[in-house]
Amino acid sequence: MTSYDALLLLSFGGPEGTEDVIPFLENVTRGRDIPRERLEEVGEHYHLFGGVSPINRLCRDLKAAIEADFAAHGVDLPVYWGNRNWTPYLADTVRQMKADGIRHAAAFVTSAYSGYSTNDQYLNDIARAREEVPDAPEIDKLPVYCDRPGFIEPFVDATKDALSRLPEGARLVFTAHSVPLSQPNRELYVAELEEAARTIAEKAAPGTPWDLVYQSRSGPPGQPWLEPQITDHLGELHGKGVRAVAVVPIGFVSDHMEVKFDLDVEAADLAAELGIALVRAGTPGTDPRFAALPRELLGETG
């Protein structure tokens, strides 16, 4: 049994049409003084996919998978969904939860790690949304889950599959979203990524060499961020004679834009130019083991 009366699926959000792209990017970068030209440049990534980020569809699919898992295990809780940067906005979802009589919800965030942008910022989002809604329900964020089998095991299977499609001697390259070196809790974020990469590598391909690299850097060119970037790293691997890599995006729970463009387009195109065979491993998405995580965490914390 749990003391909660609802689950809130909390995510980043993304545009669902060409007219949404720039307003969405303005939401993401608000307060950071990013030039309009840079927004338009990044917007082209979305326009390659019709102006639609996969993330909202993936959240709908995950919500349905969580609801199915709840039903299969006798968990009688409604599942709500809210975003930081696009509809359905979190404050609107909290408003609906209040209208439905929800008093105490648990939040499952589509980000597995500790750190500011991956954990603390979502806590801030929850606090701000509750401030906008008088007498809002209490909302507790469920713990990070980067070390949980429901997150790790889908990546293990995806890594095995990626390696099976490459010649013998392929190298593992784990990727995650870069963050500024000045960001709070950066060290914890990196430590958790390293441990997740090590665990997946040991389970999927013991003895296979692996690297942890970063992607999707933004911000001013002079601001130091976590490195190396995957594009730079591919060049270094090429110089060392590596000709096959399995890229495993452990920083992401689903195949959203940072995966579909930064890896499947940008990194893949560079690898092809360098003569490197590259296979990108899948993400947990709606894997039943991942969809079971909210229920498992509720059982431990509720």
Phi and psi in degrees as GROMACS dihedral restraints (atoms count N, CA, C in turn):
[ dihedral_restraints ]
;  ai    aj    ak    al  type     phi  dphi    fc
    3     4     5     6     1  -129.5    20    10
    4     5     6     7     1   151.0    20    10
    6     7     8     9     1   -82.8    20    10
    7     8     9    10     1    -7.5    20    10
    9    10    11    12     1   -82.9    20    10
   10    11    12    13     1   151.8    20    10
   12    13    14    15     1  -114.9    20    10
   13    14    15    16     1    11.0    20    10
   15    16    17    18     1  -168.6    20    10
   16    17    18    19     1   158.5    20    10
   18    19    20    21     1  -115.1    20    10
   19    20    21    22     1   134.7    20    10
   21    22    23    24     1  -109.3    20    10
   22    23    24    25     1   119.6    20    10
   24    25    26    27     1   -88.2    20    10
   25    26    27    28     1   116.9    20    10
   27    28    29    30     1  -115.5    20    10
   28    29    30    31     1   127.2    20    10
   30    31    32    33     1  -139.2    20    10
   31    32    33    34     1  -174.2    20    10
   33    34    35    36     1   -84.6    20    10
   34    35    36    37     1   -39.4    20    10
   36    37    38    39     1    89.9    20    10
   37    38    39    40     1   160.9    20    10
   39    40    41    42     1  -165.6    20    10
   40    41    42    43     1   159.7    20    10
   42    43    44    45     1   -68.0    20    10
   43    44    45    46     1   152.0    20    10
   45    46    47    48     1  -124.3    20    10
   46    47    48    49     1    22.6    20    10
   48    49    50    51     1  -179.5    20    10
   49    50    51    52     1   162.9    20    10
   51    52    53    54     1   -59.6    20    10
   52    53    54    55     1   -34.8    20    10
   54    55    56    57     1   -72.8    20    10
   55    56    57    58     1   -13.5    20    10
   57    58    59    60     1   -86.9    20    10
   58    59    60    61     1   -19.0    20    10
   60    61    62    63     1   -61.1    20    10
   61    62    63    64     1   -55.9    20    10
   63    64    65    66     1   -66.7    20    10
   64    65    66    67     1   -44.8    20    10
   66    67    68    69     1   -57.7    20    10
   67    68    69    70     1   -38.1    20    10
   69    70    71    72     1   -63.0    20    10
   70    71    72    73     1   -47.3    20    10
   72    73    74    75     1   -65.2    20    10
   73    74    75    76     1   -31.9    20    10
   75    76    77    78     1   -65.0    20    10
   76    77    78    79     1   -38.3    20    10
   78    79    80    81     1   -62.5    20    10
   79    80    81    82     1   -45.3    20    10
   81    82    83    84     1   -62.5    20    10
   82    83    84    85     1   -39.7    20    10
   84    85    86    87     1  -102.0    20    10
   85    86    87    88     1     9.1    20    10
   87    88    89    90     1   -54.7    20    10
   88    89    90    91     1   131.3    20    10
   90    91    92    93     1    86.1    20    10
   91    92    93    94     1    -0.5    20    10
   93    94    95    96     1  -106.4    20    10
   94    95    96    97     1     1.1    20    10
   96    97    98    99     1    55.9    20    10
   97    98    99   100     1    47.0    20    10
   99   100   101   102     1   -85.2    20    10
  100   101   102   103     1   128.0    20    10
  102   103   104   105     1   -60.8    20    10
  103   104   105   106     1   148.2    20    10
  105   106   107   108     1   -57.0    20    10
  106   107   108   109     1   -36.2    20    10
  108   109   110   111     1   -61.3    20    10
  109   110   111   112     1   -37.7    20    10
  111   112   113   114     1   -68.1    20    10
  112   113   114   115     1   -39.4    20    10
  114   115   116   117     1   -61.6    20    10
  115   116   117   118     1   -42.0    20    10
  117   118   119   120     1   -66.8    20    10
  118   119   120   121     1   -35.1    20    10
  120   121   122   123     1   -63.9    20    10
  121   122   123   124     1   -47.3    20    10
  123   124   125   126     1   -66.5    20    10
  124   125   126   127     1   -35.0    20    10
  126   127   128   129     1   -58.6    20    10
  127   128   129   130     1   -29.1    20    10
  129   130   131   132     1   -62.3    20    10
  130   131   132   133     1   -29.4    20    10
  132   133   134   135     1   -60.0    20    10
  133   134   135   136     1   -43.0    20    10
  135   136   137   138     1   -71.0    20    10
  136   137   138   139     1   -36.9    20    10
  138   139   140   141     1   -66.0    20    10
  139   140   141   142     1   -24.4    20    10
  141   142   143   144     1   -61.5    20    10
  142   143   144   145     1   -22.8    20    10
  144   145   146   147     1  -112.4    20    10
  145   146   147   148     1    28.8    20    10
  147   148   149   150     1    73.0    20    10
  148   149   150   151     1    19.7    20    10
  150   151   152   153     1    77.2    20    10
  151   152   153   154     1    11.5    20    10
  153   154   155   156     1  -113.6    20    10
  154   155   156   157     1   120.5    20    10
  156   157   158   159     1   -81.2    20    10
  157   158   159   160     1   141.5    20    10
  159   160   161   162     1   -69.5    20    10
  160   161   162   163     1   -12.6    20    10
  162   163   164   165     1   -64.9    20    10
  163   164   165   166     1   -37.6    20    10
  165   166   167   168     1   -67.7    20    10
  166   167   168   169     1   -42.1    20    10
  168   169   170   171     1   -60.8    20    10
  169   170   171   172     1   -41.8    20    10
  171   172   173   174     1   -64.8    20    10
  172   173   174   175     1   -35.4    20    10
  174   175   176   177     1   -68.3    20    10
  175   176   177   178     1   -39.2    20    10
  177   178   179   180     1   -60.8    20    10
  178   179   180   181     1   -42.9    20    10
  180   181   182   183     1   -65.4    20    10
  181   182   183   184     1   -41.2    20    10
  183   184   185   186     1   -66.7    20    10
  184   185   186   187     1   -41.0    20    10
  186   187   188   189     1   -57.4    20    10
  187   188   189   190     1   -44.9    20    10
  189   190   191   192     1   -64.4    20    10
  190   191   192   193     1   -38.3    20    10
  192   193   194   195     1   -67.8    20    10
  193   194   195   196     1   -38.7    20    10
  195   196   197   198     1   -65.4    20    10
  196   197   198   199     1   -43.3    20    10
  198   199   200   201     1   -61.0    20    10
  199   200   201   202     1   -39.4    20    10
  201   202   203   204     1   -66.0    20    10
  202   203   204   205     1   -40.2    20    10
  204   205   206   207     1   -64.5    20    10
  205   206   207   208     1   -43.4    20    10
  207   208   209   210     1   -58.0    20    10
  208   209   210   211     1   -47.7    20    10
  210   211   212   213     1   -62.1    20    10
  211   212   213   214     1   -40.2    20    10
  213   214   215   216     1   -68.4    20    10
  214   215   216   217     1   -22.4    20    10
  216   217   218   219     1  -114.7    20    10
  217   218   219   220     1    15.4    20    10
  219   220   221   222     1    70.5    20    10
  220   221   222   223     1    26.9    20    10
  222   223   224   225     1   -93.6    20    10
  223   224   225   226     1   112.6    20    10
  225   226   227   228     1   -98.2    20    10
  226   227   228   229     1    72.6    20    10
  228   229   230   231     1  -130.7    20    10
  229   230   231   232     1   136.0    20    10
  231   232   233   234     1   -72.5    20    10
  232   233   234   235     1   150.3    20    10
  234   235   236   237     1  -114.7    20    10
  235   236   237   238     1   121.8    20    10
  237   238   239   240     1  -106.6    20    10
  238   239   240   241     1   163.9    20    10
  240   241   242   243     1  -140.6    20    10
  241   242   243   244     1   129.7    20    10
  243   244   245   246     1  -142.3    20    10
  244   245   246   247     1   152.7    20    10
  246   247   248   249     1  -118.9    20    10
  247   248   249   250     1   159.8    20    10
  249   250   251   252     1   -78.0    20    10
  250   251   252   253     1   -44.1    20    10
  252   253   254   255     1  -116.9    20    10
  253   254   255   256     1    -2.8    20    10
  255   256   257   258     1  -157.9    20    10
  256   257   258   259     1   169.3    20    10
  258   259   260   261     1   -64.9    20    10
  259   260   261   262     1   144.2    20    10
  261   262   263   264     1   -74.0    20    10
  262   263   264   265     1   120.5    20    10
  264   265   266   267     1   -65.9    20    10
  265   266   267   268     1   146.5    20    10
  267   268   269   270     1   -57.7    20    10
  268   269   270   271     1   -44.0    20    10
  270   271   272   273     1   -61.3    20    10
  271   272   273   274     1   -37.9    20    10
  273   274   275   276     1   -65.7    20    10
  274   275   276   277     1   -38.0    20    10
  276   277   278   279     1   -66.4    20    10
  277   278   279   280     1   -42.4    20    10
  279   280   281   282     1   -62.4    20    10
  280   281   282   283     1   -38.6    20    10
  282   283   284   285     1   -61.3    20    10
  283   284   285   286     1   -41.6    20    10
  285   286   287   288     1   -67.9    20    10
  286   287   288   289     1   -39.0    20    10
  288   289   290   291     1   -60.5    20    10
  289   290   291   292     1   -43.0    20    10
  291   292   293   294     1   -61.7    20    10
  292   293   294   295     1   -44.9    20    10
  294   295   296   297     1   -61.0    20    10
  295   296   297   298     1   -30.8    20    10
  297   298   299   300     1   -84.0    20    10
  298   299   300   301     1    -0.8    20    10
  300   301   302   303     1    87.7    20    10
  301   302   303   304     1    12.8    20    10
  303   304   305   306     1   -71.0    20    10
  304   305   306   307     1   134.9    20    10
  306   307   308   309     1  -115.7    20    10
  307   308   309   310     1   -27.0    20    10
  309   310   311   312     1  -152.1    20    10
  310   311   312   313     1   104.6    20    10
  312   313   314   315     1  -111.6    20    10
  313   314   315   316     1   155.2    20    10
  315   316   317   318     1  -105.5    20    10
  316   317   318   319     1   140.8    20    10
  318   319   320   321     1  -109.5    20    10
  319   320   321   322     1   127.4    20    10
  321   322   323   324     1  -107.8    20    10
  322   323   324   325     1   117.1    20    10
  324   325   326   327     1   -98.4    20    10
  325   326   327   328     1   140.8    20    10
  327   328   329   330     1   -81.2    20    10
  328   329   330   331     1    49.1    20    10
  330   331   332   333     1  -149.0    20    10
  331   332   333   334     1   124.6    20    10
  333   334   335   336     1   -90.2    20    10
  334   335   336   337     1   -11.8    20    10
  336   337   338   339     1  -113.9    20    10
  337   338   339   340     1   164.4    20    10
  339   340   341   342     1   -77.7    20    10
  340   341   342   343     1   174.1    20    10
  342   343   344   345     1   120.6    20    10
  343   344   345   346     1   171.4    20    10
  345   346   347   348     1   -71.0    20    10
  346   347   348   349     1   -60.5    20    10
  348   349   350   351     1   -72.7    20    10
  349   350   351   352     1   -21.1    20    10
  351   352   353   354     1   -95.7    20    10
  352   353   354   355     1   -12.2    20    10
  354   355   356   357     1  -143.2    20    10
  355   356   357   358     1   -61.0    20    10
  357   358   359   360     1   -60.7    20    10
  358   359   360   361     1   -38.6    20    10
  360   361   362   363     1   -64.9    20    10
  361   362   363   364     1   -32.2    20    10
  363   364   365   366     1   -70.1    20    10
  364   365   366   367     1   -34.1    20    10
  366   367   368   369     1   -62.4    20    10
  367   368   369   370     1   -40.4    20    10
  369   370   371   372     1   -64.4    20    10
  370   371   372   373     1   -39.5    20    10
  372   373   374   375     1   -59.5    20    10
  373   374   375   376     1   -44.3    20    10
  375   376   377   378     1   -62.4    20    10
  376   377   378   379     1   -44.7    20    10
  378   379   380   381     1   -62.0    20    10
  379   380   381   382     1   -43.9    20    10
  381   382   383   384     1   -65.3    20    10
  382   383   384   385     1   -42.2    20    10
  384   385   386   387     1   -62.8    20    10
  385   386   387   388     1   -40.1    20    10
  387   388   389   390     1   -67.8    20    10
  388   389   390   391     1   -32.8    20    10
  390   391   392   393     1   -65.5    20    10
  391   392   393   394     1   -29.3    20    10
  393   394   395   396     1   -76.8    20    10
  394   395   396   397     1   -16.1    20    10
  396   397   398   399     1  -118.3    20    10
  397   398   399   400     1   107.3    20    10
  399   400   401   402     1   -57.0    20    10
  400   401   402   403     1   137.0    20    10
  402   403   404   405     1    55.3    20    10
  403   404   405   406     1    41.8    20    10
  405   406   407   408     1   -67.9    20    10
  406   407   408   409     1   154.5    20    10
  408   409   410   411     1   -64.8    20    10
  409   410   411   412     1   152.2    20    10
  411   412   413   414     1   -67.6    20    10
  412   413   414   415     1   142.3    20    10
  414   415   416   417     1  -136.1    20    10
  415   416   417   418     1   118.9    20    10
  417   418   419   420     1  -106.7    20    10
  418   419   420   421     1   126.6    20    10
  420   421   422   423     1   -75.7    20    10
  421   422   423   424     1   130.2    20    10
  423   424   425   426     1   -68.6    20    10
  424   425   426   427     1   156.7    20    10
  426   427   428   429     1   -63.0    20    10
  427   428   429   430     1   159.3    20    10
  429   430   431   432     1   -62.4    20    10
  430   431   432   433     1   155.6    20    10
  432   433   434   435     1  -135.7    20    10
  433   434   435   436     1    25.1    20    10
  435   436   437   438     1   -66.2    20    10
  436   437   438   439     1   -15.6    20    10
  438   439   440   441     1  -106.7    20    10
  439   440   441   442     1     5.6    20    10
  441   442   443   444     1   -83.1    20    10
  442   443   444   445     1   142.9    20    10
  444   445   446   447     1   -54.6    20    10
  445   446   447   448     1   -35.0    20    10
  447   448   449   450     1   -64.3    20    10
  448   449   450   451     1   -21.0    20    10
  450   451   452   453     1   -96.5    20    10
  451   452   453   454     1   -42.9    20    10
  453   454   455   456     1   -71.7    20    10
  454   455   456   457     1   -47.7    20    10
  456   457   458   459     1   -63.2    20    10
  457   458   459   460     1   -40.3    20    10
  459   460   461   462     1   -59.1    20    10
  460   461   462   463     1   -35.9    20    10
  462   463   464   465     1   -69.6    20    10
  463   464   465   466     1   -35.4    20    10
  465   466   467   468     1   -60.3    20    10
  466   467   468   469     1   -48.9    20    10
  468   469   470   471     1   -64.2    20    10
  469   470   471   472     1   -40.5    20    10
  471   472   473   474     1   -66.3    20    10
  472   473   474   475     1   -35.3    20    10
  474   475   476   477     1   -67.5    20    10
  475   476   477   478     1   -43.6    20    10
  477   478   479   480     1   -58.8    20    10
  478   479   480   481     1   -43.2    20    10
  480   481   482   483     1   -63.7    20    10
  481   482   483   484     1   -43.7    20    10
  483   484   485   486     1   -62.2    20    10
  484   485   486   487     1   -44.7    20    10
  486   487   488   489     1   -64.8    20    10
  487   488   489   490     1   -32.4    20    10
  489   490   491   492     1   -66.3    20    10
  490   491   492   493     1   -18.0    20    10
  492   493   494   495     1   -99.8    20    10
  493   494   495   496     1    11.1    20    10
  495   496   497   498     1  -123.3    20    10
  496   497   498   499     1   157.7    20    10
  498   499   500   501     1   -66.6    20    10
  499   500   501   502     1   160.1    20    10
  501   502   503   504     1   -59.1    20    10
  502   503   504   505     1   142.7    20    10
  504   505   506   507     1    94.4    20    10
  505   506   507   508     1     6.9    20    10
  507   508   509   510     1   -65.5    20    10
  508   509   510   511     1   151.0    20    10
  510   511   512   513     1  -103.1    20    10
  511   512   513   514     1   146.9    20    10
  513   514   515   516     1   -91.4    20    10
  514   515   516   517     1   132.5    20    10
  516   517   518   519     1  -127.5    20    10
  517   518   519   520     1   109.6    20    10
  519   520   521   522     1   -89.4    20    10
  520   521   522   523     1   137.7    20    10
  522   523   524   525     1  -125.7    20    10
  523   524   525   526     1   151.6    20    10
  525   526   527   528     1  -150.6    20    10
  526   527   528   529     1   163.7    20    10
  528   529   530   531     1   -67.0    20    10
  529   530   531   532     1   129.1    20    10
  531   532   533   534     1   -70.6    20    10
  532   533   534   535     1   154.6    20    10
  534   535   536   537     1  -137.9    20    10
  535   536   537   538     1   159.1    20    10
  537   538   539   540     1   -61.8    20    10
  538   539   540   541     1   145.7    20    10
  540   541   542   543     1   -63.0    20    10
  541   542   543   544     1   -22.5    20    10
  543   544   545   546     1   -84.0    20    10
  544   545   546   547     1    -4.3    20    10
  546   547   548   549     1   -69.0    20    10
  547   548   549   550     1   135.7    20    10
  549   550   551   552     1   -58.1    20    10
  550   551   552   553     1   145.7    20    10
  552   553   554   555     1    63.1    20    10
  553   554   555   556     1    21.3    20    10
  555   556   557   558     1   -59.8    20    10
  556   557   558   559     1   -40.1    20    10
  558   559   560   561     1   -62.7    20    10
  559   560   561   562     1   -39.5    20    10
  561   562   563   564     1   -66.9    20    10
  562   563   564   565     1   -41.2    20    10
  564   565   566   567     1   -56.6    20    10
  565   566   567   568     1   -48.9    20    10
  567   568   569   570     1   -65.0    20    10
  568   569   570   571     1   -42.4    20    10
  570   571   572   573     1   -61.6    20    10
  571   572   573   574     1   -40.7    20    10
  573   574   575   576     1   -68.7    20    10
  574   575   576   577     1   -38.4    20    10
  576   577   578   579     1   -62.6    20    10
  577   578   579   580     1   -44.3    20    10
  579   580   581   582     1   -62.0    20    10
  580   581   582   583     1   -41.2    20    10
  582   583   584   585     1   -68.2    20    10
  583   584   585   586     1   -40.8    20    10
  585   586   587   588     1   -62.7    20    10
  586   587   588   589     1   -44.9    20    10
  588   589   590   591     1   -61.0    20    10
  589   590   591   592     1   -45.0    20    10
  591   592   593   594     1   -61.3    20    10
  592   593   594   595     1   -44.5    20    10
  594   595   596   597     1   -63.7    20    10
  595   596   597   598     1   -46.2    20    10
  597   598   599   600     1   -64.2    20    10
  598   599   600   601     1   -43.6    20    10
  600   601   602   603     1   -61.8    20    10
  601   602   603   604     1   -43.7    20    10
  603   604   605   606     1   -66.2    20    10
  604   605   606   607     1   -35.3    20    10
  606   607   608   609     1   -79.6    20    10
  607   608   609   610     1   -36.5    20    10
  609   610   611   612     1   -86.8    20    10
  610   611   612   613     1   -37.7    20    10
  612   613   614   615     1  -155.9    20    10
  613   614   615   616     1    73.5    20    10
  615   616   617   618     1   -54.9    20    10
  616   617   618   619     1   133.0    20    10
  618   619   620   621     1    89.4    20    10
  619   620   621   622     1   -10.1    20    10
  621   622   623   624     1   -76.4    20    10
  622   623   624   625     1   130.0    20    10
  624   625   626   627     1   -65.3    20    10
  625   626   627   628     1   144.0    20    10
  627   628   629   630     1  -143.5    20    10
  628   629   630   631     1   158.4    20    10
  630   631   632   633     1  -134.5    20    10
  631   632   633   634     1   152.0    20    10
  633   634   635   636     1  -110.0    20    10
  634   635   636   637     1   121.6    20    10
  636   637   638   639     1  -130.7    20    10
  637   638   639   640     1   178.9    20    10
  639   640   641   642     1  -128.5    20    10
  640   641   642   643     1   166.7    20    10
  642   643   644   645     1  -152.4    20    10
  643   644   645   646     1   174.2    20    10
  645   646   647   648     1    60.9    20    10
  646   647   648   649     1    33.9    20    10
  648   649   650   651     1   -64.1    20    10
  649   650   651   652     1   143.0    20    10
  651   652   653   654     1  -138.9    20    10
  652   653   654   655     1  -171.3    20    10
  654   655   656   657     1    90.1    20    10
  655   656   657   658     1   174.5    20    10
  657   658   659   660     1   -60.3    20    10
  658   659   660   661     1   142.3    20    10
  660   661   662   663     1   -57.7    20    10
  661   662   663   664     1   -31.5    20    10
  663   664   665   666     1   -81.8    20    10
  664   665   666   667     1    -6.4    20    10
  666   667   668   669     1   -85.1    20    10
  667   668   669   670     1   124.0    20    10
  669   670   671   672     1   -72.2    20    10
  670   671   672   673     1   133.1    20    10
  672   673   674   675     1  -124.0    20    10
  673   674   675   676     1   168.5    20    10
  675   676   677   678     1   -59.5    20    10
  676   677   678   679     1   136.6    20    10
  678   679   680   681     1  -135.6    20    10
  679   680   681   682     1   166.6    20    10
  681   682   683   684     1   -83.2    20    10
  682   683   684   685     1   154.9    20    10
  684   685   686   687     1   -74.2    20    10
  685   686   687   688     1   148.5    20    10
  687   688   689   690     1   -60.4    20    10
  688   689   690   691     1   -36.1    20    10
  690   691   692   693     1   -65.2    20    10
  691   692   693   694     1   -41.5    20    10
  693   694   695   696     1   -64.5    20    10
  694   695   696   697     1   -39.6    20    10
  696   697   698   699     1   -66.7    20    10
  697   698   699   700     1   -38.0    20    10
  699   700   701   702     1   -60.5    20    10
  700   701   702   703     1   -39.6    20    10
  702   703   704   705     1   -62.8    20    10
  703   704   705   706     1   -40.4    20    10
  705   706   707   708     1   -65.7    20    10
  706   707   708   709     1   -42.1    20    10
  708   709   710   711     1   -63.3    20    10
  709   710   711   712     1   -39.7    20    10
  711   712   713   714     1   -59.9    20    10
  712   713   714   715     1   -42.0    20    10
  714   715   716   717     1   -64.4    20    10
  715   716   717   718     1   -23.7    20    10
  717   718   719   720     1   -92.2    20    10
  718   719   720   721     1     1.6    20    10
  720   721   722   723     1    91.4    20    10
  721   722   723   724     1     6.7    20    10
  723   724   725   726     1   -73.3    20    10
  724   725   726   727     1   132.2    20    10
  726   727   728   729     1  -124.7    20    10
  727   728   729   730     1     6.8    20    10
  729   730   731   732     1  -153.5    20    10
  730   731   732   733     1   131.1    20    10
  732   733   734   735     1  -137.8    20    10
  733   734   735   736     1   141.5    20    10
  735   736   737   738     1  -103.5    20    10
  736   737   738   739     1   118.1    20    10
  738   739   740   741     1   -96.2    20    10
  739   740   741   742     1   124.3    20    10
  741   742   743   744     1  -119.5    20    10
  742   743   744   745     1   107.4    20    10
  744   745   746   747     1   -83.1    20    10
  745   746   747   748     1    71.8    20    10
  747   748   749   750     1   -69.6    20    10
  748   749   750   751     1   -10.8    20    10
  750   751   752   753     1   -80.9    20    10
  751   752   753   754     1    -0.8    20    10
  753   754   755   756     1  -132.2    20    10
  754   755   756   757     1   141.0    20    10
  756   757   758   759     1   -91.0    20    10
  757   758   759   760     1   -13.0    20    10
  759   760   761   762     1  -150.8    20    10
  760   761   762   763     1   171.0    20    10
  762   763   764   765     1   -85.1    20    10
  763   764   765   766     1    66.6    20    10
  765   766   767   768     1   -91.9    20    10
  766   767   768   769     1  -163.5    20    10
  768   769   770   771     1   -62.2    20    10
  769   770   771   772     1   -37.3    20    10
  771   772   773   774     1   -62.6    20    10
  772   773   774   775     1   -26.4    20    10
  774   775   776   777     1   -85.1    20    10
  775   776   777   778     1   -48.4    20    10
  777   778   779   780     1   -68.3    20    10
  778   779   780   781     1   -34.4    20    10
  780   781   782   783     1   -98.1    20    10
  781   782   783   784     1   -56.4    20    10
  783   784   785   786     1   -62.8    20    10
  784   785   786   787     1   -32.2    20    10
  786   787   788   789     1  -101.0    20    10
  787   788   789   790     1   -52.8    20    10
  789   790   791   792     1   -73.1    20    10
  790   791   792   793     1   -20.5    20    10
  792   793   794   795     1  -109.5    20    10
  793   794   795   796     1   -65.6    20    10
  795   796   797   798     1   -64.7    20    10
  796   797   798   799     1   -54.4    20    10
  798   799   800   801     1   -67.6    20    10
  799   800   801   802     1   -39.1    20    10
  801   802   803   804     1   -64.8    20    10
  802   803   804   805     1   -40.7    20    10
  804   805   806   807     1   -64.4    20    10
  805   806   807   808     1   -42.1    20    10
  807   808   809   810     1   -64.6    20    10
  808   809   810   811     1   -43.3    20    10
  810   811   812   813     1   -59.4    20    10
  811   812   813   814     1   -41.6    20    10
  813   814   815   816     1   -62.3    20    10
  814   815   816   817     1   -41.5    20    10
  816   817   818   819     1   -62.2    20    10
  817   818   819   820     1   -35.5    20    10
  819   820   821   822     1   -83.9    20    10
  820   821   822   823     1    -8.3    20    10
  822   823   824   825     1    78.6    20    10
  823   824   825   826     1    26.4    20    10
  825   826   827   828     1  -102.4    20    10
  826   827   828   829     1   127.1    20    10
  828   829   830   831     1   -75.1    20    10
  829   830   831   832     1   123.1    20    10
  831   832   833   834     1  -125.1    20    10
  832   833   834   835     1   128.4    20    10
  834   835   836   837     1  -123.8    20    10
  835   836   837   838     1   127.1    20    10
  837   838   839   840     1   -94.4    20    10
  838   839   840   841     1   126.1    20    10
  840   841   842   843     1   -73.0    20    10
  841   842   843   844     1   153.1    20    10
  843   844   845   846     1   -74.1    20    10
  844   845   846   847     1   168.6    20    10
  846   847   848   849     1  -109.3    20    10
  847   848   849   850     1   167.9    20    10
  849   850   851   852     1   -59.1    20    10
  850   851   852   853     1   -41.4    20    10
  852   853   854   855     1    54.8    20    10
  853   854   855   856     1  -115.5    20    10
  855   856   857   858     1  -110.7    20    10
  856   857   858   859     1    21.1    20    10
  858   859   860   861     1   -50.0    20    10
  859   860   861   862     1   132.3    20    10
  861   862   863   864     1   -55.1    20    10
  862   863   864   865     1   -31.5    20    10
  864   865   866   867     1   -67.7    20    10
  865   866   867   868     1   -35.3    20    10
  867   868   869   870     1   -75.5    20    10
  868   869   870   871     1   -41.3    20    10
  870   871   872   873     1   -63.8    20    10
  871   872   873   874     1   -21.6    20    10
  873   874   875   876     1   -80.6    20    10
  874   875   876   877     1   -13.9    20    10
  876   877   878   879     1   -58.3    20    10
  877   878   879   880     1   -45.4    20    10
  879   880   881   882     1   -57.1    20    10
  880   881   882   883     1   -42.4    20    10
  882   883   884   885     1   -63.5    20    10
  883   884   885   886     1   -42.8    20    10
  885   886   887   888     1   -64.2    20    10
  886   887   888   889     1   -42.9    20    10
  888   889   890   891     1   -67.9    20    10
  889   890   891   892     1   -37.0    20    10
  891   892   893   894     1   -61.2    20    10
  892   893   894   895     1   -39.9    20    10
  894   895   896   897     1   -64.7    20    10
  895   896   897   898     1   -25.7    20    10
  897   898   899   900     1   -91.5    20    10
  898   899   900   901     1   -26.0    20    10
  900   901   902   903     1  -115.3    20    10
  901   902   903   904     1   -18.7    20    10
